Amino acid sequence: MEKIYPVCQKCNTGVLVPLSDYGRDGAAIIFKAWVCTNPQCGFSLRIDNGEVSLGKALGHSQK
């Protein structure tokens, strides 16, 4: 099955791809963040403890 991701509404060039993570108890958190594939755009949408953040810089974990 082919996955179709939405076009980024900020730059209209990249697409938004989902990122997943693990919670404190090790449970999977599906679609914790969505990020634009266009490196010049930098758009991101992230969910933390039920709060939605737009444009927060996403980086690599030190773990």
MIGULUM-379342 format. One line per field, with one value per residue (C-alpha): x, y, z. Coordinates in pm, 1 decimal, always signed. Layout:
REM residues N
px	c(X / ...)
py	c(Y / ...)
pz	c(Z / ...)
END
This chain:
REM residues 63
px	c(+0.0 / +145.0 / +163.4 / +72.9 / +191.6 / +45.2 / +220.6 / +371.7 / +139.2 / +428.4 / +658.3 / +440.2 / +761.9 / +825.7 / +590.7 / +513.5 / +642.4 / +555.9 / +811.1 / +744.4 / +901.2 / +877.4 / +721.9 / +870.3 / +724.8 / +852.7 / +517.3 / +529.5 / +401.2 / +294.9 / +307.7 / +459.9 / +584.0 / +542.5 / +831.0 / +877.0 / +1119.3 / +1242.4 / +1553.4 / +1514.0 / +1159.4 / +1211.0 / +838.7 / +754.6 / +452.5 / +509.5 / +291.1 / +428.3 / +205.8 / -101.9 / +39.7 / +95.9 / +410.3 / +469.5 / +814.2 / +1003.6 / +1351.5 / +1377.1 / +1711.2 / +1880.4 / +1855.3 / +2171.7 / +2050.0)
py	c(+0.0 / +336.0 / +607.5 / +958.4 / +1239.4 / +1592.3 / +1880.6 / +2130.9 / +2430.1 / +2660.5 / +2609.6 / +2407.0 / +2228.2 / +1957.9 / +1701.1 / +1643.4 / +1310.7 / +1161.3 / +1085.5 / +846.6 / +815.1 / +616.5 / +741.3 / +722.7 / +375.5 / +247.9 / +265.2 / +369.8 / +718.8 / +707.3 / +1038.1 / +1241.8 / +1497.8 / +1593.1 / +1761.2 / +1909.2 / +1727.0 / +2058.8 / +2151.1 / +2522.4 / +2524.3 / +2388.3 / +2353.0 / +2109.8 / +2023.5 / +1831.0 / +1693.9 / +1685.0 / +1593.6 / +1689.0 / +2029.6 / +2109.7 / +2305.4 / +2464.0 / +2536.7 / +2401.8 / +2290.7 / +1913.8 / +1747.6 / +1417.3 / +1260.7 / +1218.8 / +870.0)
pz	c(+0.0 / -106.4 / +159.0 / +52.4 / +277.5 / +281.8 / +106.9 / +350.8 / +373.2 / +469.9 / +167.9 / -75.7 / -182.6 / +76.8 / +221.7 / +588.7 / +718.5 / +1057.9 / +1329.2 / +1615.8 / +1960.9 / +2283.2 / +2605.8 / +2956.1 / +3008.3 / +2673.8 / +2495.6 / +2131.4 / +2051.7 / +1688.8 / +1496.5 / +1780.6 / +1529.1 / +1165.0 / +981.6 / +635.4 / +405.2 / +260.0 / +465.5 / +383.3 / +524.7 / +875.2 / +954.5 / +1233.6 / +1442.7 / +1766.5 / +2045.9 / +2403.2 / +2697.3 / +2495.6 / +2398.0 / +2029.3 / +1937.8 / +1595.8 / +1458.7 / +1759.7 / +1653.7 / +1634.0 / +1688.7 / +1753.6 / +2096.8 / +2301.6 / +2408.1)
END
